[in-house]
Amino acid sequence: MNTTKLSSLLFKAGVVVTMVAVVWWGLTYGQMAVDLGTGFNKALTCLFASGGMCGFTGSLSALGGGTPYEPLVFWLGVALLAAGLVLGFLRKR
C-alpha cells in the first residue's frame, strides 16, 4: 500500500471513528445534561474526559441499560485523523 492510499485511509477512518464517538457521546450525555441541568459546556468535557460528573453520568447510563460512552474512542479517532494528515503532509514534501 502506498503512502497516498494509507494517509487517505487513516484520515477517513479517523473521520468515521470521531463521528461515531460524537454521536455516542450525544446519545449518552445529551439528554442527561438537560435532565440534570449541567448544561452543554459541562457535557462537552465528557467528549474527551471521563472524570467527575462524566463518570457519574456514565454510571447512570449503564444502570439504565445503556453502554456508557468511552472517551478513548474519541481520542482514537483524533489520533487516526492526525496520523492521516501528518502522513499526507510528509508525502507532499
NORMORA-V481847 format. One line per field, one symbol per residue. ss: DSSP state (@ for helix, = for strand, . for the rest). A space follows every 50 residues. Layout:
ss = ???
This chain:
ss = ..@@@@@@@@@@@@@@@@@@@@@@@@@@@@@@@@@@..@@@@@@@..... ..@@@@@@@@@@@.......@@@@@@@@@@@@@@@@@@@@@@.
